[in-house]
Amino acid sequence: MYEVEIKVPADLDATRERLREVGAERVAAKRQRDTYYDAPHREFAETDEALRIRRETPLDGGEESSTGDDPDAVAGPDASVTYKGPLLDDASKTRTEHETGVDDGEALAAVLAGLGFEPAATVEKRREFWAYDGFTVTLDAVTGLDEYVEIEREVEAETEVDAAREAAVAALDRLGLDAGDQVRTSYLGLLLAAEGD
């Protein structure tokens, strides 16, 4: 599975209005807390890989749902583990990705700790998900960073990546966003760079 993704800085209010104008469907809103891990056997920063546990709290109308505002309290399908491979091209954030839900994020964190994986950093964000033209468009407000829009689609084969990327660029253009402003650095990388300044 390949995740074809383009991320650009954007004004979320203006993008939300444009999504409404083009008939996009708002699917969900969530608060996410992603804990990234360092591996004991190789440097993910050098290999351009990532391993994370994501905990999600659904938002209802922009507010926390009855699960409260503590993302650590979320269990079941609202916790997942993801492996992301290195970037595959220079034109997008396309990479191999494997993700699955976990019953207990805290138990998984304990398993990783037992294997020598250590938490490296945490990224927290509020995300709005929209369906548009076969893509998921995500409006991201990331704690400690600016606002961003991601457009993505999963494809089965590497031969489908170029066509999906071209379609994403065209969809961004219809939303008044410029793929030339793309940021290929992950939110984790952007936060670590901001902390280093």
Number of C-alpha atoms within 10 A of each C-alpha: 12 20 22 26 25 25 25 19 18 19 16 17 11 11 18 18 12 15 20 12 10 12 11 18 15 17 12 16 23 21 23 20 21 22 20 21 21 20 19 11 8 10 12 16 12 8 11 11 18 20 21 22 23 24 28 25 25 23 20 12 9 14 13 16 13 10 12 14 16 13 20 16 16 21 18 12 14 19 26 21 20 17 14 18 18 17 16 15 11 8 16 23 21 26 21 18 17 14 13 10 16 19 14 18 23 17 11 16 19 12 12 16 14 10 11 14 18 16 17 12 15 16 18 20 20 21 22 22 18 20 17 17 13 12 20 22 30 24 26 25 19 18 13 14 13 12 18 21 23 21 23 20 19 19 15 10 9 15 9 13 23 15 10 20 22 13 16 26 19 15 20 20 12 13 18 14 19 17 19 10 12 19 17 18 12 12 19 18 14 16 18 13 11 11 9 7 5
